[in-house]
């Protein structure tokens, strides 16, 4: 805007003009006449420092002195927007637009105001107009703003199209890469997300954030080994990026590498400070390693930091149960259920605790609650069928047959039904159903021998599994 000599001149007067403004405000007076360029510098100074009320006062005085200078009207609209006066801002911008001032800055400001008003359709219209007139260096920001408006409308396909344009415009636009991954995540297309990150890494192998997000995509597909591989590369490039250690700890926890998981969560805490969720996961790892005192220590620390975190209450309840204080454990688990009433897994744990105390009615109620929330939980269904079978295998079979009519069908249902049929003496039906299980998924069918080891002695079933 100015050459270096002019810059030095105006900068030298900025301190003087700020002091003059403050003195005028203290006296309740106007500042008086000021060169238009000095008004512009003063207004921009206040805007950049978040002093929007001061900037607004200046725009009003500057507009009175230079009514023809539309820049002051634009700055006034921006001040109103920053102060949350969105309708005032929009009215000013519309007036300027009618005067033929459709500059990039005006279009971008108007789009942003519509975005703040949650009017995504109009925001999209103005972001697209801004995109048509902006310089190449400004396009990254506008593409992202435009894509996020489509995301607000839950139109992920349209957002992806915009983001692909953004990457074509600037292959190093990492923010666009993140948004692409978000869109694919929302669409459940994790393989596309992985391909996107992999292509980006081919061109930018030292982008630790790209490796991190690649690991996240693998983690969502339960491909833990690949996730760990990607996280390790992220750490090689930047070993002080805390979030990667948190997710790495999750990946190790998922494959029962508890010691490595503990190390990762501790490193996360070292970098980013105490995190109640990380502390809770460390407690879970120590619990799995039978180091119950350490588990209690970390669950307690987690609960102290976040008293409303259900996982900490659940972990402490499980410890009480493991150490023979099941009644006390139930009260803690119930607190977890109270804090997270839609979590079927908590009710599954609670059912097991009631069952241990031989309070079967309460256990049955909790199993049913858990399955209502997560009908596909194979372990919960197995535990509930085994509970029903304590009283009557006929009741267990009736429940399974009732579930057959529901959708989706729990993957363990037919295996549990095979066992129930066999125990009830309906051996031909059991063998016929098991044959069907084998044809559908042999590896899954073989799990029946882990669930019910006595069936290893049934030659007809073993023969079907082995051939």
C-alpha positions as CSV (number, residue, x, y, z in Angstrom):
1,X,0.0,0.0,0.0
2,X,2.8,2.4,0.9
3,X,6.4,2.6,-0.1
4,X,9.0,2.2,2.7
5,X,9.4,5.9,3.3
6,X,5.7,6.4,3.7
7,X,5.5,3.4,6.0
8,X,8.1,4.9,8.3
9,X,6.3,8.2,8.3
10,X,2.9,6.8,9.3
11,X,4.4,4.3,11.8
12,X,6.2,7.2,13.5
13,X,2.8,8.9,13.9
14,X,0.9,5.8,15.1
15,X,1.9,6.2,18.8
16,X,1.1,9.9,18.7
17,X,-2.4,9.2,17.2
18,X,-3.1,6.4,19.7
19,X,-2.3,8.8,22.6
20,X,-4.4,11.5,20.9
21,X,-7.3,9.1,20.6
22,X,-7.0,8.1,24.3
23,X,-6.8,11.7,25.4
24,X,-9.9,12.6,23.4
25,X,-11.9,9.7,24.8
26,X,-10.9,10.7,28.3
27,X,-12.1,14.2,27.7
28,X,-15.3,13.0,25.9
29,X,-14.3,14.8,22.8
30,X,-13.8,13.9,19.1
31,X,-10.2,13.6,17.8
32,X,-10.7,16.1,15.1
33,X,-9.2,16.1,11.6
34,X,-6.7,13.4,10.7
35,X,-5.2,12.5,7.3
36,X,-7.2,9.6,5.8
37,X,-4.1,7.3,5.6
38,X,-3.4,7.9,9.3
39,X,-7.1,7.1,10.1
40,X,-6.7,3.8,8.2
41,X,-3.5,2.9,10.1
42,X,-5.1,3.8,13.5
43,X,-8.3,1.8,12.7
44,X,-6.2,-1.3,11.6
45,X,-4.1,-1.0,14.7
46,X,-7.2,-1.3,16.9
47,X,-8.7,-4.1,14.8
48,X,-5.5,-6.1,14.9
49,X,-5.3,-5.7,18.7
50,X,-8.9,-6.7,19.3
51,X,-9.9,-3.3,20.4
52,X,-13.1,-3.3,18.3
53,X,-15.0,-0.6,20.2
54,X,-12.1,1.8,19.7
55,X,-11.9,0.9,16.0
56,X,-15.6,1.5,15.6
57,X,-15.4,5.0,17.1
58,X,-12.5,5.8,14.7
59,X,-14.5,4.6,11.7
60,X,-17.4,6.8,12.6
61,X,-15.2,9.9,12.8
62,X,-13.2,9.0,9.7
63,X,-16.4,8.4,7.7
64,X,-17.7,11.9,8.7
65,X,-14.5,13.4,7.4
66,X,-14.1,11.3,4.3
67,X,-17.6,10.2,3.3
68,X,-16.4,9.2,-0.2
69,X,-13.8,6.7,1.2
70,X,-15.6,3.4,1.2
71,X,-12.8,1.7,3.0
72,X,-14.0,3.3,6.3
73,X,-17.5,1.9,5.7
74,X,-16.0,-1.5,5.2
75,X,-14.0,-1.2,8.4
76,X,-17.0,-0.1,10.3
77,X,-18.9,-3.2,9.1
78,X,-16.0,-5.3,10.2
79,X,-16.1,-3.7,13.6
80,X,-19.8,-4.4,14.0
81,X,-19.2,-8.0,12.9
82,X,-16.4,-8.5,15.5
83,X,-18.7,-7.0,18.2
84,X,-21.5,-9.3,17.3
85,X,-23.7,-6.6,15.8
86,X,-24.3,-8.8,12.7
87,X,-27.4,-7.1,11.3
88,X,-25.7,-3.7,11.5
89,X,-22.7,-5.1,9.7
90,X,-24.8,-6.8,7.0
91,X,-26.7,-3.6,6.3
92,X,-23.5,-1.6,5.9
93,X,-22.0,-4.2,3.6
94,X,-25.2,-4.4,1.5
95,X,-25.1,-0.6,1.1
96,X,-21.5,-0.7,0.0
97,X,-22.2,-3.5,-2.4
98,X,-25.0,-1.5,-4.0
99,X,-22.5,1.4,-4.5
100,X,-20.5,-1.0,-6.7
101,X,-17.8,-1.9,-4.2
102,X,-17.7,-5.7,-4.7
103,X,-14.0,-6.0,-3.6
104,X,-12.6,-9.3,-2.4
105,X,-12.5,-8.0,1.2
106,X,-16.1,-6.9,1.1
107,X,-17.3,-10.2,-0.3
108,X,-15.3,-12.2,2.2
109,X,-16.5,-10.1,5.1
110,X,-20.1,-10.5,4.0
111,X,-19.7,-14.2,3.6
112,X,-18.3,-14.4,7.1
113,X,-21.2,-12.5,8.5
114,X,-23.7,-14.8,6.8
115,X,-21.6,-17.7,8.3
116,X,-21.9,-16.2,11.8
117,X,-25.7,-15.9,11.2
118,X,-25.8,-19.7,10.4
119,X,-27.0,-18.8,6.9
120,X,-24.8,-21.2,5.1
121,X,-26.5,-20.9,1.7
122,X,-25.8,-17.2,1.5
123,X,-22.3,-17.6,3.0
124,X,-21.5,-20.1,0.2
125,X,-22.7,-17.7,-2.4
126,X,-20.4,-14.9,-1.2
127,X,-17.5,-17.2,-0.5
128,X,-17.8,-18.3,-4.2
129,X,-17.9,-14.7,-5.3
130,X,-14.8,-13.9,-3.2
131,X,-13.1,-16.9,-4.7
132,X,-13.6,-15.5,-8.2
133,X,-11.8,-12.2,-7.5
134,X,-9.2,-13.2,-4.9
135,X,-5.4,-13.4,-5.4
136,X,-3.9,-16.9,-5.5
137,X,-2.3,-16.4,-2.0
138,X,-5.8,-15.8,-0.5
139,X,-7.4,-18.8,-2.1
140,X,-6.4,-21.4,0.6
141,X,-8.4,-19.6,3.2
142,X,-11.5,-19.1,1.1
143,X,-11.6,-22.7,-0.1
144,X,-11.5,-23.9,3.5
145,X,-14.3,-21.4,4.5
146,X,-16.4,-22.5,1.6
147,X,-15.9,-26.2,2.4
148,X,-16.8,-25.7,6.0
149,X,-20.1,-24.1,5.0
150,X,-21.0,-27.2,3.0
151,X,-20.0,-29.3,6.0
152,X,-22.4,-27.2,8.1
153,X,-25.1,-28.2,5.6
154,X,-23.9,-31.8,6.0
155,X,-23.2,-31.9,2.3
156,X,-19.9,-33.7,2.6
157,X,-19.7,-34.5,-1.1
158,X,-19.9,-30.9,-2.1
159,X,-17.3,-30.1,0.6
160,X,-15.0,-32.7,-0.8
161,X,-15.3,-31.3,-4.3
162,X,-14.2,-27.8,-3.0
163,X,-11.4,-29.3,-1.0
164,X,-10.1,-31.2,-4.1
165,X,-10.0,-27.8,-5.9
166,X,-8.1,-26.4,-2.9
167,X,-5.5,-29.2,-3.2
168,X,-5.2,-28.7,-6.9
169,X,-4.6,-25.0,-6.2
170,X,-2.0,-25.7,-3.5
171,X,-0.8,-29.3,-3.0
172,X,0.8,-28.2,0.3
173,X,-2.5,-27.0,1.9
174,X,-2.5,-29.3,4.9
175,X,-5.6,-27.7,6.4
176,X,-7.5,-28.9,3.3
177,X,-6.1,-32.4,3.8
178,X,-7.5,-32.4,7.4
179,X,-10.9,-31.3,6.1
180,X,-10.9,-34.0,3.5
181,X,-10.2,-36.6,6.1
182,X,-13.0,-35.2,8.2
183,X,-15.5,-35.5,5.3
184,X,-14.4,-39.0,4.6
185,X,-14.7,-39.9,8.3
186,X,-18.3,-38.5,8.3
187,X,-19.1,-40.6,5.3
188,X,-17.5,-43.6,6.8
189,X,-15.1,-44.0,3.8
190,X,-11.9,-44.6,5.8
191,X,-10.1,-46.3,2.9
192,X,-10.5,-43.1,0.8
193,X,-9.2,-41.1,3.7
194,X,-6.1,-43.4,4.0
195,X,-5.5,-43.1,0.2
196,X,-5.8,-39.3,0.5
197,X,-3.2,-39.1,3.3
198,X,-0.9,-41.6,1.5
199,X,-0.9,-39.6,-1.7
200,X,-0.1,-36.5,0.3
201,X,2.7,-38.2,2.2
202,X,4.3,-39.3,-1.1
203,X,4.7,-35.6,-1.9
204,X,5.3,-34.4,1.6
205,X,7.1,-37.3,3.5
206,X,8.1,-35.1,6.4
207,X,4.6,-33.8,7.3
208,X,4.2,-35.2,10.8
209,X,0.5,-34.1,10.9
210,X,-0.2,-36.1,7.7
211,X,1.4,-39.2,9.3
212,X,-0.7,-38.6,12.4
213,X,-3.9,-38.4,10.5
214,X,-3.1,-41.4,8.5
215,X,-2.7,-43.3,11.8
216,X,-6.1,-42.0,13.0
217,X,-7.7,-43.3,9.8
218,X,-6.1,-46.8,10.4
219,X,-7.2,-46.6,14.0
220,X,-10.8,-46.1,13.0
221,X,-10.6,-49.2,10.8
222,X,-9.3,-51.2,13.8
223,X,-6.0,-51.7,11.9
224,X,-3.9,-51.2,14.9
225,X,-0.6,-52.4,13.6
226,X,-0.8,-50.0,10.6
227,X,-1.9,-47.2,13.0
228,X,1.1,-47.8,15.2
229,X,3.4,-47.8,12.1
230,X,2.0,-44.4,11.0
231,X,2.2,-42.9,14.5
232,X,5.8,-44.1,14.8
233,X,6.7,-42.1,11.6
234,X,4.9,-39.1,13.1
235,X,7.1,-39.3,16.2
236,X,10.3,-39.7,14.2
237,X,9.5,-36.4,12.5
238,X,8.2,-34.6,15.6
239,X,8.7,-36.3,19.0
240,X,7.1,-33.5,21.0
241,X,3.6,-33.7,19.4
242,X,1.4,-34.8,22.4
243,X,-1.7,-36.0,20.6
244,X,0.1,-38.7,18.7
245,X,1.2,-40.4,22.0
246,X,-2.4,-40.4,23.2
247,X,-3.6,-42.2,20.1
248,X,-0.6,-44.5,20.1
249,X,-1.4,-45.5,23.6
250,X,-5.0,-46.3,22.5
251,X,-3.7,-48.5,19.7
252,X,-1.3,-50.4,22.0
253,X,-4.2,-50.8,24.5
254,X,-6.4,-52.3,21.8
255,X,-3.9,-55.1,21.0
256,X,-3.1,-55.7,24.7
257,X,0.4,-54.3,24.7
258,X,-0.2,-52.7,28.0
259,X,3.3,-51.7,29.0
260,X,3.9,-49.9,25.7
261,X,0.5,-48.3,26.1
262,X,1.4,-47.0,29.6
263,X,4.7,-45.5,28.2
264,X,2.8,-43.7,25.4
265,X,0.2,-42.2,27.8
266,X,2.9,-41.1,30.2
267,X,4.7,-39.3,27.3
268,X,1.4,-37.6,26.3
269,X,1.0,-36.4,29.9
270,X,4.6,-35.2,30.1
271,X,4.1,-33.1,27.0
272,X,0.5,-31.8,27.4
273,X,-0.1,-32.1,31.2
274,X,-2.4,-34.3,33.2
275,X,-5.3,-35.6,31.1
276,X,-8.1,-37.4,33.0
277,X,-8.8,-39.8,30.1
278,X,-5.1,-40.7,29.7
279,X,-4.8,-41.3,33.4
280,X,-7.9,-43.5,33.2
281,X,-6.4,-45.5,30.4
282,X,-3.2,-46.0,32.3
283,X,-5.3,-47.3,35.2
284,X,-6.9,-49.8,32.8
285,X,-3.5,-51.0,31.6
286,X,-2.3,-51.6,35.2
287,X,-5.6,-53.3,35.9
288,X,-5.1,-55.7,33.0
289,X,-1.5,-56.3,34.2
290,X,-3.0,-57.3,37.6
291,X,-1.2,-54.3,39.2
292,X,-4.3,-53.3,41.1
293,X,-2.8,-50.7,43.5
294,X,-1.3,-48.8,40.6
295,X,-4.6,-49.1,38.7
296,X,-6.4,-47.6,41.7
297,X,-3.9,-44.8,42.0
298,X,-4.4,-43.7,38.4
299,X,-8.2,-44.1,38.4
300,X,-8.4,-42.0,41.5
301,X,-6.2,-39.3,40.0
302,X,-8.4,-39.3,37.0
303,X,-11.6,-39.0,39.1
304,X,-10.0,-36.1,41.1
305,X,-9.3,-34.2,37.9
306,X,-12.7,-35.0,36.2
307,X,-15.3,-36.1,38.8
308,X,-17.9,-36.5,36.0
309,X,-15.8,-38.9,33.9
310,X,-17.7,-42.2,34.0
311,X,-14.7,-44.3,33.0
312,X,-12.9,-43.5,36.3
313,X,-15.9,-44.5,38.4
314,X,-16.3,-47.7,36.3
315,X,-12.6,-48.6,36.8
316,X,-12.7,-48.1,40.5
317,X,-15.9,-50.2,40.7
318,X,-14.3,-53.0,38.8
319,X,-11.3,-53.0,41.2
320,X,-13.6,-53.3,44.1
321,X,-15.3,-56.3,42.5
322,X,-11.9,-57.9,41.7
323,X,-10.8,-57.5,45.3
324,X,-14.0,-59.2,46.6
325,X,-15.9,-56.1,47.5
326,X,-18.5,-56.5,44.9
327,X,-21.3,-54.7,46.8
328,X,-19.1,-51.6,47.1
329,X,-18.1,-52.0,43.5
330,X,-21.7,-52.0,42.3
331,X,-22.3,-48.6,43.9
332,X,-19.4,-47.2,41.9
333,X,-20.5,-48.8,38.7
334,X,-24.0,-47.5,39.2
335,X,-22.4,-44.0,39.5
336,X,-20.7,-44.6,36.1
337,X,-24.1,-45.6,34.6
338,X,-25.7,-42.5,36.0
339,X,-23.0,-40.3,34.4
340,X,-23.2,-42.2,31.0
341,X,-26.7,-43.7,30.8
342,X,-26.5,-44.5,27.1
343,X,-23.3,-46.7,27.5
344,X,-24.4,-50.3,27.2
345,X,-20.9,-51.5,28.3
346,X,-21.4,-50.1,31.8
347,X,-24.6,-52.0,32.2
348,X,-22.9,-55.2,31.0
349,X,-20.3,-54.8,33.8
350,X,-23.0,-54.1,36.3
351,X,-24.9,-57.2,35.2
352,X,-21.8,-59.3,35.8
353,X,-21.4,-57.9,39.3
354,X,-25.0,-58.7,40.2
355,X,-24.6,-62.2,38.8
356,X,-21.6,-62.7,41.0
357,X,-23.8,-61.9,44.0
358,X,-26.4,-64.3,42.6
359,X,-28.9,-61.5,42.3
360,X,-30.1,-62.9,39.0
361,X,-33.1,-60.7,38.4
362,X,-31.1,-57.5,38.7
363,X,-28.4,-59.1,36.5
364,X,-31.0,-60.0,33.8
365,X,-32.4,-56.4,33.8
366,X,-28.9,-55.0,33.3
367,X,-28.1,-57.5,30.5
368,X,-31.3,-56.5,28.7
369,X,-30.5,-52.8,29.1
370,X,-27.0,-53.3,27.7
371,X,-28.3,-55.3,24.7
372,X,-31.0,-52.7,24.0
373,X,-28.3,-50.1,23.7
374,X,-25.8,-52.3,21.8
375,X,-27.5,-55.3,20.1
376,X,-24.3,-56.3,18.4
377,X,-22.3,-56.9,21.6
378,X,-21.4,-60.5,21.3
379,X,-19.8,-60.9,24.8
380,X,-22.9,-59.4,26.5
381,X,-25.3,-61.7,24.6
382,X,-23.2,-64.7,25.4
383,X,-23.1,-63.8,29.1
384,X,-26.9,-63.2,29.2
385,X,-27.6,-66.5,27.4
386,X,-25.4,-68.3,29.9
387,X,-27.3,-66.7,32.8
388,X,-30.6,-67.8,31.3
389,X,-29.2,-71.3,30.8
390,X,-28.6,-71.5,34.6
391,X,-32.3,-71.7,35.0
392,X,-33.5,-73.2,31.7
393,X,-31.9,-73.8,28.3
394,X,-35.4,-73.7,26.9
395,X,-35.7,-70.1,28.1
396,X,-32.3,-69.3,26.6
397,X,-33.3,-70.8,23.2
398,X,-36.6,-69.0,23.3
399,X,-34.8,-65.7,23.8
400,X,-32.4,-66.4,20.9
401,X,-35.2,-67.3,18.6
402,X,-37.0,-64.1,19.5
403,X,-33.8,-62.2,18.6
404,X,-33.6,-63.8,15.2
405,X,-36.5,-61.6,14.2
406,X,-34.7,-58.4,15.1
407,X,-32.3,-56.5,12.9
408,X,-29.3,-56.4,12.9
409,X,-28.6,-59.9,14.0
410,X,-25.9,-60.4,16.7
411,X,-23.0,-62.3,15.1
412,X,-22.8,-64.7,18.1
413,X,-26.5,-65.6,17.9
414,X,-26.3,-68.8,15.8
415,X,-23.3,-70.2,17.7
416,X,-25.2,-69.7,21.0
417,X,-28.2,-71.4,19.4
418,X,-26.1,-74.4,18.3
419,X,-25.0,-75.0,21.8
420,X,-28.5,-74.6,23.3
421,X,-29.9,-77.0,20.7
422,X,-27.2,-79.6,21.4
423,X,-27.7,-79.4,25.2
424,X,-31.4,-79.8,24.8
425,X,-30.8,-83.0,22.8
426,X,-31.8,-81.6,19.4
427,X,-28.5,-82.7,18.0
428,X,-29.4,-83.0,14.3
429,X,-30.7,-79.4,14.3
430,X,-27.5,-78.3,16.1
431,X,-25.3,-80.0,13.5
432,X,-27.4,-78.6,10.6
433,X,-27.2,-75.1,12.0
434,X,-23.5,-75.4,12.7
435,X,-22.9,-76.5,9.1
436,X,-24.6,-73.3,7.9
437,X,-22.4,-71.3,10.3
438,X,-19.3,-73.0,8.8
439,X,-20.4,-72.2,5.2
440,X,-21.0,-68.6,6.1
441,X,-17.8,-67.9,8.1
442,X,-15.6,-70.8,9.0
443,X,-13.3,-68.8,11.3
444,X,-16.2,-67.3,13.2
445,X,-17.9,-70.7,13.5
446,X,-14.8,-72.2,15.2
447,X,-15.2,-69.7,18.0
448,X,-17.9,-72.0,19.4
449,X,-15.2,-74.2,20.9
450,X,-13.7,-71.3,22.8
451,X,-17.2,-70.4,24.1
452,X,-18.1,-74.0,25.0
453,X,-15.0,-76.2,25.3
454,X,-17.2,-79.3,26.0
455,X,-18.2,-79.2,22.3
456,X,-14.7,-80.2,21.3
457,X,-15.8,-83.7,22.3
458,X,-18.6,-83.6,19.7
459,X,-17.1,-85.4,16.7
460,X,-19.7,-84.2,14.2
461,X,-19.1,-80.5,15.0
462,X,-15.3,-80.9,15.1
463,X,-15.4,-82.7,11.7
464,X,-17.4,-79.9,10.1
465,X,-15.0,-77.3,11.5
466,X,-11.9,-79.1,10.3
467,X,-13.1,-79.9,6.8
